[in-house]
Each structure stands twice: as structure tokens, then as C-alpha cells.
Amino acid sequence: MKNHHYASRAKIVTDFILIGIGILCASVGLKGFILPNHFTDGGITGISILSSLASPVSISIWIIVFNIPFIILGYRQISWVFALKSAIGIVGLAVALIFIQLPVITSDKLLIAVFGGFFLGTGIGFAIRGGGVLDGTEVLALALSRRFSFSIGDIILVINLFIFSVAAFYLGMEAALYSVLTYLAASKTVDFIVQGIEEYTSVMIISPKNDEIRRGIIEVMGRGVTILKGERGFGLHNDHGTDLKIVYCILTRLEIPKLKAIIHKLDPDAFLVIHSVNEVRGGMVKKRSFHH
């Protein structure tokens, strides 16, 4: 019981350290790159930037004001812990933007877009790993996707198209296009930070030597497998209708070369299907650190 208590406290501390790092990185991206050069981003952050440029009100105030509804929505849709962490992260970012002063790091527009997006995306990614958000757009998209037949990605895309259309009208087409690049850099960085370099990957292997491959994965790699029963539909040897066993396993991306080496040694002609997996729970999967 005591160990569980200490583990719980350690997780809370780790979560807030991650959110703190996220605030710092996002502040560097905004104050060192994006804001001084009148670029913007997608989501609530982008709306806050445009509002601060169009009014005398500070971006810090707009970030808090625009995110309040989504903190409440997060409380209702997800949990109070998520809402609390998000509120701390958002207020922390707003305060950091007031007190952190940085020189303009570069005047090169391409570097501003890429590295501004990189630092902002890193900040958002660390906040997500800490169990909160620095931008309420995804909370809104999640809520809308439950009511309408649109995916979260579709909703975020529509929101950002509107934001960048306004940016093109207010900042000019060139600045808006660079802002799109900033958003893409931030988005890809968020994916990398949240998913990690060891992104989960699922593999389906079809081979006559399925049992040897199964044993290789279990004994050499120490990973679990599932055997699926299938039936050939069409093949080079007109063997449709015959039963076959399909080896299915979940690995991290870094383990794929080792798996391929094992399969190539046992059956160079084996048929592999490999694709990314967003999330895995349970089973004999190599764990990666993630805090909810």
C-alpha cells in the first residue's frame, strides 16, 4: 500500500514536471519565433495570436479566455484531473508569456516557421504526456465528433482552415502560408513527442513456416503473438480454399528490423503487412512511458 502511495505521488510529480517543460518549450516557440514575426498557428493558440494582433489585449489574456470553455468541456467529457492539469498548463503558459523575455532568434522566415512550430509542438506534446493540454482544440474536436459523424482530424482541419483564412486576410497571404508551415511542424512534433520514437506497429505474417516464425518471435524477441485462422483466396500456386495460420504481433518501430531478420532467415518469401498502431493496452508489449 505504501509503495502504491509513493508511486502515485511520483507520477503526479512527473506529470507536473512534464507540463512545466511543455510550458517552457511553448513559450520559447511563441516568444522567440512566432510572435515577434507576426506568424500564427492553428487551434486556440492561433485564434489567441490573431486576437492579440487585432486588439490591445495581451495574448496571455486571450489564451485563458478562449480556453476556459474547453477546460469546462474537458471536465465534463474526460475528468476533473485532466481539467485541472489543463488549467494549470494554460494559465502557466499565459503567465510565462508575460514574464519570459527572449531576443528575436532569427529573421529567416523558413527557420521561424519550422523552429517556432517545433518548440510549440514540443511544448504541447509534453503537456499531453503530463495528462493535460495547452490548447483546447482537441477537446472541442472530441466533443463534436461524438455528436456528428466527423472524425477528430476532420474537425481540427476545418477549424484550422478557418483560422488560416482569417490569417491570410489579416496578415497577408505570405505570412498565412508560413503559418501553415508552422502548424504542420508543430503537429508533427506533437505526434513524435506523444507517440515517441518507439511507435507501436502491428505486423501480420503469412508463411508456411508460421510455427517457426511464431517461436522465433517468442523465444528470440520475447514478445507475444496471436495466431489467426485464415483461408487463402488467391495465390501463385492456385491454392485458394486451403487453410492457413496468420501470425499477428505488436512491436515497437525499433524492433521491426530484428523481426524482419528473423523472418528472412526462416522464410525469405513470407508475406508481411506492417502498419502503425495508435494505442495498445495489456498483453506482452514493450511498455513505453505515458502519463494520462
Beta strands, then each sheet from edge to edge (+ up, - down):
strand 1: 200-206
strand 2: 226-231
strand 3: 243-252
strand 4: 271-276
sheet 1: 2+ 3- 1+ 4-
end
